[in-house]
Amino acid sequence: MGIQVEFNPDLALRDIGEFKNGNRAIEECIPEDLKAGETYNFLKKGQRNYWLMGEIPLLETKGEGRLSMPKASIVILEAIHFIKDGEIYTKGKYQVREIFNDAEVHFNGFAKI
């Protein structure tokens, strides 16, 4: 048996409707009024590692690898692993650097364009 760790090149959160419908915690969702310069909390199930030394894309996920184009460019400020009810979670904070409202390509792998 090994240690399951997921390395994520992005932060993928749910639509805020999932929180409004009572399906997810607010930290698992993209804030309704996302603003550049603001800092937000996030919560993900599993032991996840994120790149902390630069900007990464914020995506919307519908689960099972179904991801949107980047909604914003963010910087992960902190990521903490913890156990709740026998399950591993990762929580942390991210700061929004830029919001994308177009269909342009904003990232090439880890490099922000």
CYANA upper distance limits for C-alpha pairs under 8 A (distance plus 0.5 A):
  4 GLN  CA     47 GLN  CA      7.53
  5 VAL  CA     46 GLY  CA      7.94
  5 VAL  CA     47 GLN  CA      5.66
  5 VAL  CA     48 ARG  CA      6.27
  5 VAL  CA     49 ASN  CA      7.79
  6 GLU  CA     46 GLY  CA      8.06
  6 GLU  CA     47 GLN  CA      6.76
  6 GLU  CA     48 ARG  CA      5.23
  6 GLU  CA     49 ASN  CA      6.70
  7 PHE  CA     48 ARG  CA      6.23
  7 PHE  CA     49 ASN  CA      5.28
  7 PHE  CA     50 TYR  CA      6.76
  8 ASN  CA     48 ARG  CA      7.19
  8 ASN  CA     49 ASN  CA      6.56
  8 ASN  CA     50 TYR  CA      5.93
  8 ASN  CA     51 TRP  CA      8.23
  9 PRO  CA     50 TYR  CA      6.93
  9 PRO  CA     51 TRP  CA      7.30
  9 PRO  CA     56 ILE  CA      7.26
  9 PRO  CA     57 PRO  CA      8.33
  9 PRO  CA    110 PHE  CA      7.52
 10 ASP  CA     50 TYR  CA      7.84
 10 ASP  CA     56 ILE  CA      5.94
 10 ASP  CA     57 PRO  CA      5.59
 10 ASP  CA     58 LEU  CA      6.54
 10 ASP  CA     59 LEU  CA      7.55
 11 LEU  CA     56 ILE  CA      7.95
 11 LEU  CA     57 PRO  CA      6.98
 11 LEU  CA     58 LEU  CA      5.48
 11 LEU  CA     59 LEU  CA      6.59
 12 ALA  CA     58 LEU  CA      6.45
 12 ALA  CA     59 LEU  CA      5.06
 12 ALA  CA     60 GLU  CA      5.83
 12 ALA  CA     61 THR  CA      6.01
 12 ALA  CA     67 LEU  CA      7.90
 13 LEU  CA     28 GLU  CA      6.09
 13 LEU  CA     29 CYS  CA      5.44
 13 LEU  CA     30 ILE  CA      6.25
 13 LEU  CA     42 PHE  CA      8.49
 13 LEU  CA     58 LEU  CA      8.08
 13 LEU  CA     59 LEU  CA      6.84
 13 LEU  CA     60 GLU  CA      5.60
 13 LEU  CA     61 THR  CA      6.10
 14 ARG  CA     18 GLU  CA      7.20
 14 ARG  CA     28 GLU  CA      6.58
 14 ARG  CA     29 CYS  CA      4.83
 14 ARG  CA     30 ILE  CA      6.52
 14 ARG  CA     60 GLU  CA      5.92
 14 ARG  CA     61 THR  CA      5.77
 14 ARG  CA     62 LYS  CA      6.93
 15 ASP  CA     19 PHE  CA      8.30
 15 ASP  CA     29 CYS  CA      5.94
 15 ASP  CA     30 ILE  CA      6.27
 15 ASP  CA     60 GLU  CA      6.92
 15 ASP  CA     61 THR  CA      8.01
 15 ASP  CA     62 LYS  CA      8.42
 16 ILE  CA     20 LYS  CA      6.99
 16 ILE  CA     26 ILE  CA      7.81
 16 ILE  CA     29 CYS  CA      5.63
 16 ILE  CA     30 ILE  CA      6.22
 16 ILE  CA     31 PRO  CA      6.72
 16 ILE  CA     32 GLU  CA      6.63
 17 GLY  CA     21 ASN  CA      6.48
 18 GLU  CA     22 GLY  CA      6.86
 18 GLU  CA     23 ASN  CA      5.66
 18 GLU  CA     24 ARG  CA      5.97
 18 GLU  CA     29 CYS  CA      7.77
 19 PHE  CA     23 ASN  CA      6.18
 19 PHE  CA     24 ARG  CA      5.23
 19 PHE  CA     25 ALA  CA      6.20
 19 PHE  CA     26 ILE  CA      5.97
 19 PHE  CA     28 GLU  CA      8.48
 19 PHE  CA     29 CYS  CA      7.38
 24 ARG  CA     28 GLU  CA      6.74
 24 ARG  CA     29 CYS  CA      7.92
 25 ALA  CA     29 CYS  CA      7.71
 26 ILE  CA     31 PRO  CA      8.30
 27 GLU  CA     41 ASN  CA      6.10
 27 GLU  CA     42 PHE  CA      4.94
 27 GLU  CA     43 LEU  CA      5.70
 28 GLU  CA     42 PHE  CA      6.24
 28 GLU  CA     43 LEU  CA      5.53
 28 GLU  CA     44 LYS  CA      6.90
 29 CYS  CA     42 PHE  CA      8.09
 30 ILE  CA     34 LEU  CA      7.89
 30 ILE  CA     60 GLU  CA      7.75
 34 LEU  CA     38 GLU  CA      8.32
 34 LEU  CA     96 VAL  CA      8.40
 34 LEU  CA     99 ILE  CA      8.38
 35 LYS  CA     96 VAL  CA      7.23
 35 LYS  CA     99 ILE  CA      7.82
 36 ALA  CA     95 GLN  CA      8.24
 36 ALA  CA     96 VAL  CA      5.34
 36 ALA  CA     97 ARG  CA      5.71
 36 ALA  CA     98 GLU  CA      5.87
 36 ALA  CA     99 ILE  CA      6.83
 37 GLY  CA     95 GLN  CA      6.78
 37 GLY  CA     96 VAL  CA      5.85
 37 GLY  CA     97 ARG  CA      6.21
 37 GLY  CA     98 GLU  CA      8.38
 38 GLU  CA     95 GLN  CA      6.15
 38 GLU  CA     96 VAL  CA      6.30
 39 THR  CA     93 LYS  CA      7.15
 39 THR  CA     94 TYR  CA      6.03
 39 THR  CA     95 GLN  CA      4.72
 39 THR  CA     96 VAL  CA      6.98
 40 TYR  CA     93 LYS  CA      6.04
 40 TYR  CA     94 TYR  CA      5.97
 40 TYR  CA     95 GLN  CA      6.86
 41 ASN  CA     91 LYS  CA      7.81
 41 ASN  CA     92 GLY  CA      6.15
 41 ASN  CA     93 LYS  CA      4.92
 41 ASN  CA     94 TYR  CA      6.91
 42 PHE  CA     91 LYS  CA      5.99
 42 PHE  CA     92 GLY  CA      5.87
 42 PHE  CA     93 LYS  CA      6.46
 42 PHE  CA     94 TYR  CA      7.86
 43 LEU  CA     89 TYR  CA      7.63
 43 LEU  CA     90 THR  CA      6.34
 43 LEU  CA     91 LYS  CA      4.85
 43 LEU  CA     92 GLY  CA      7.21
 44 LYS  CA     48 ARG  CA      8.36
 44 LYS  CA     89 TYR  CA      6.26
 44 LYS  CA     90 THR  CA      5.69
 44 LYS  CA     91 LYS  CA      6.77
 45 LYS  CA     87 GLU  CA      8.21
 45 LYS  CA     88 ILE  CA      6.87
 45 LYS  CA     89 TYR  CA      4.88
 45 LYS  CA     90 THR  CA      6.71
 46 GLY  CA     87 GLU  CA      7.98
 46 GLY  CA     88 ILE  CA      5.54
 46 GLY  CA     89 TYR  CA      5.19
 46 GLY  CA     90 THR  CA      6.76
 47 GLN  CA     81 HIS  CA      6.78
 47 GLN  CA     88 ILE  CA      6.49
 47 GLN  CA     89 TYR  CA      6.31
 47 GLN  CA     90 THR  CA      6.26
 48 ARG  CA     81 HIS  CA      8.36
 48 ARG  CA     89 TYR  CA      8.47
 48 ARG  CA     90 THR  CA      6.65
 49 ASN  CA     79 ALA  CA      8.25
 50 TYR  CA     76 ILE  CA      7.87
 50 TYR  CA     79 ALA  CA      8.14
 51 TRP  CA     56 ILE  CA      8.16
 51 TRP  CA     76 ILE  CA      7.88
 52 LEU  CA     75 VAL  CA      7.27
 52 LEU  CA     76 ILE  CA      5.98
 52 LEU  CA     77 LEU  CA      7.24
 52 LEU  CA     78 GLU  CA      8.17
 53 MET  CA     75 VAL  CA      8.29
 54 GLY  CA     75 VAL  CA      6.50
 55 GLU  CA     73 SER  CA      6.46
 55 GLU  CA     74 ILE  CA      5.74
 55 GLU  CA     75 VAL  CA      5.31
 55 GLU  CA     76 ILE  CA      8.28
 55 GLU  CA     97 ARG  CA      8.37
 55 GLU  CA    110 PHE  CA      8.48
 55 GLU  CA    112 LYS  CA      7.53
 56 ILE  CA     73 SER  CA      6.16
 56 ILE  CA     74 ILE  CA      5.94
 56 ILE  CA     75 VAL  CA      6.75
 56 ILE  CA     76 ILE  CA      8.49
 56 ILE  CA    110 PHE  CA      7.20
 56 ILE  CA    112 LYS  CA      8.07
 57 PRO  CA     70 PRO  CA      5.85
 57 PRO  CA     71 LYS  CA      7.67
 57 PRO  CA     72 ALA  CA      6.36
 57 PRO  CA     73 SER  CA      5.26
 57 PRO  CA     74 ILE  CA      6.58
 57 PRO  CA    107 PHE  CA      7.96
 58 LEU  CA     70 PRO  CA      6.01
 58 LEU  CA     71 LYS  CA      6.09
 58 LEU  CA     72 ALA  CA      5.65
 58 LEU  CA     73 SER  CA      6.50
 58 LEU  CA     74 ILE  CA      6.84
 59 LEU  CA     67 LEU  CA      6.90
 59 LEU  CA     68 SER  CA      6.10
 59 LEU  CA     69 MET  CA      6.80
 59 LEU  CA     70 PRO  CA      5.41
 59 LEU  CA     71 LYS  CA      6.12
 59 LEU  CA     72 ALA  CA      7.94
 60 GLU  CA     67 LEU  CA      6.27
 60 GLU  CA     68 SER  CA      5.76
 60 GLU  CA     69 MET  CA      8.26
 60 GLU  CA     70 PRO  CA      8.21
 60 GLU  CA     71 LYS  CA      7.81
 61 THR  CA     65 GLY  CA      7.67
 61 THR  CA     66 ARG  CA      6.21
 61 THR  CA     67 LEU  CA      5.11
 61 THR  CA     68 SER  CA      6.97
 62 LYS  CA     66 ARG  CA      5.97
 62 LYS  CA     67 LEU  CA      7.08
 63 GLY  CA     67 LEU  CA      8.15
 70 PRO  CA    100 PHE  CA      7.64
 70 PRO  CA    106 HIS  CA      8.01
 71 LYS  CA     99 ILE  CA      6.70
 71 LYS  CA    100 PHE  CA      5.83
 71 LYS  CA    101 ASN  CA      7.80
 72 ALA  CA     96 VAL  CA      7.35
 72 ALA  CA     97 ARG  CA      7.87
 72 ALA  CA     98 GLU  CA      6.01
 72 ALA  CA     99 ILE  CA      4.70
 72 ALA  CA    100 PHE  CA      5.75
 73 SER  CA     96 VAL  CA      6.63
 73 SER  CA     97 ARG  CA      5.99
 73 SER  CA     98 GLU  CA      5.63
 73 SER  CA     99 ILE  CA      6.93
 73 SER  CA    100 PHE  CA      8.31
 74 ILE  CA     94 TYR  CA      6.85
 74 ILE  CA     95 GLN  CA      5.98
 74 ILE  CA     96 VAL  CA      4.97
 74 ILE  CA     97 ARG  CA      5.79
 74 ILE  CA     98 GLU  CA      7.64
 75 VAL  CA     94 TYR  CA      5.99
 75 VAL  CA     95 GLN  CA      5.83
 75 VAL  CA     96 VAL  CA      7.17
 75 VAL  CA     97 ARG  CA      7.66
 76 ILE  CA     92 GLY  CA      8.08
 76 ILE  CA     93 LYS  CA      6.58
 76 ILE  CA     94 TYR  CA      4.80
 76 ILE  CA     95 GLN  CA      7.04
 77 LEU  CA     92 GLY  CA      7.76
 77 LEU  CA     93 LYS  CA      5.89
 77 LEU  CA     94 TYR  CA      5.76
 77 LEU  CA     95 GLN  CA      7.45
 78 GLU  CA     92 GLY  CA      5.53
 78 GLU  CA     93 LYS  CA      5.88
 78 GLU  CA     94 TYR  CA      7.72
 79 ALA  CA     90 THR  CA      6.92
 79 ALA  CA     91 LYS  CA      6.10
 79 ALA  CA     92 GLY  CA      4.76
 79 ALA  CA     93 LYS  CA      7.35
 80 ILE  CA     90 THR  CA      5.97
 80 ILE  CA     91 LYS  CA      5.82
 80 ILE  CA     92 GLY  CA      6.41
 81 HIS  CA     88 ILE  CA      7.42
 81 HIS  CA     89 TYR  CA      6.17
 81 HIS  CA     90 THR  CA      5.00
 81 HIS  CA     91 LYS  CA      7.04
 82 PHE  CA     88 ILE  CA      6.23
 82 PHE  CA     89 TYR  CA      5.95
 82 PHE  CA     90 THR  CA      6.94
 82 PHE  CA     91 LYS  CA      8.44
 83 ILE  CA     87 GLU  CA      5.88
 83 ILE  CA     88 ILE  CA      5.04
 83 ILE  CA     89 TYR  CA      6.61
 84 LYS  CA     88 ILE  CA      7.03
 84 LYS  CA     89 TYR  CA      7.79
105 VAL  CA    113 ILE  CA      8.11
106 HIS  CA    112 LYS  CA      6.38
106 HIS  CA    113 ILE  CA      5.62
107 PHE  CA    111 ALA  CA      6.05
107 PHE  CA    112 LYS  CA      4.88
107 PHE  CA    113 ILE  CA      5.83
108 ASN  CA    112 LYS  CA      6.82
108 ASN  CA    113 ILE  CA      7.23
